[in-house]
Amino acid sequence: MSNSIIEEALTIEGNMKSEQGSVEVKGKVIGDVSAKSVVVRTNGSLAGAVSAETVTIEGKQTGSIKCADLTLASTSDVQVDVEAQTMTTQSGAKVSGKLQITGSA
């Protein structure tokens, strides 16, 4: 599995797709991201739709999330519509939007 990293000094405008790999956002992404795994790090931000098996948000995201497993860290600030099988939220996470948690498949 390949890992694509958007470093802190980098801004990407446009959609990203990595069918079997992971995307780690330390910088800024404006667009949709589709991958096996997506992580938005503490200083990272993503404005767009995320579709992945696993999603971890430590930083900021606006848009939507569709995944099997979602983790929101205590440092996360998300304004999203969520469709997930499972969701773990640490104390301190900021969440606003529509949540649809379906439970394990």
C-alpha positions in Angstrom: 0.0 0.0 0.0 1.4 3.4 -1.0 1.3 6.4 1.3 0.8 9.9 -0.2 1.7 12.8 2.2 0.6 16.4 1.7 3.3 18.3 3.7 2.6 21.4 5.8 3.8 23.9 3.3 1.8 22.4 0.5 -1.7 23.4 -0.7 -3.5 21.1 -3.2 -6.5 22.3 -5.2 -8.3 19.5 -6.9 -9.6 16.0 -6.3 -7.3 13.1 -5.2 -7.8 9.4 -5.6 -5.6 6.5 -4.3 -7.6 3.2 -4.6 -5.2 1.0 -2.6 -3.2 3.6 -0.8 -3.5 6.1 2.0 -3.5 9.9 2.0 -2.0 11.9 4.9 -2.8 15.6 5.0 -0.4 17.8 7.0 -1.0 20.8 4.7 -4.2 22.0 3.0 -6.4 20.2 0.5 -9.3 21.9 -1.3 -11.1 19.1 -3.2 -12.4 15.6 -2.7 -10.2 12.7 -1.5 -10.9 9.0 -2.1 -8.4 6.4 -0.7 -8.2 3.3 1.3 -7.2 5.4 4.4 -7.3 9.2 5.0 -5.7 11.0 7.9 -5.9 14.8 8.4 -3.1 15.7 10.9 -3.4 18.3 13.6 -2.2 21.3 11.5 -3.9 19.9 8.3 -7.1 21.0 6.7 -9.4 19.5 4.1 -12.3 21.2 2.4 -14.2 18.6 0.4 -15.7 15.1 0.5 -13.7 12.2 1.9 -14.4 8.6 1.0 -12.3 5.8 2.5 -12.4 2.6 4.6 -10.8 4.4 7.6 -10.7 8.1 8.3 -8.9 9.9 11.1 -9.3 13.6 11.6 -7.0 15.4 14.0 -7.2 18.8 12.2 -10.0 20.6 10.3 -12.4 19.4 7.7 -15.5 20.8 6.1 -17.6 18.8 3.6 -18.6 15.2 4.0 -17.2 11.9 5.2 -18.2 8.4 4.0 -16.3 5.5 5.6 -16.4 2.3 7.6 -14.4 3.5 10.6 -14.2 7.2 11.6 -11.9 8.5 14.4 -12.2 12.1 15.6 -9.2 13.2 17.8 -9.6 15.7 20.6 -7.9 18.3 18.4 -10.4 17.8 15.5 -12.7 20.6 14.3 -15.2 19.2 11.7 -18.2 20.7 9.9 -19.3 17.7 7.9 -22.1 15.3 7.1 -21.0 11.8 8.2 -22.0 8.4 7.0 -20.0 5.7 8.8 -20.3 2.2 10.3 -18.5 3.1 13.5 -17.3 6.4 15.0 -14.9 7.1 17.9 -14.8 10.6 19.2 -12.2 11.8 21.8 -13.2 14.3 24.4 -12.7 17.8 23.1 -13.5 17.1 19.4 -15.6 19.8 17.8 -18.3 18.3 15.5 -21.2 19.9 13.6 -23.3 18.4 10.8 -25.5 15.4 10.1 -24.3 12.1 11.6 -25.5 8.7 10.3 -23.7 5.8 12.2 -25.0 2.5 11.0 -23.1 0.1 13.3 -20.9 -2.8 12.2 -21.7 -4.4 8.9 
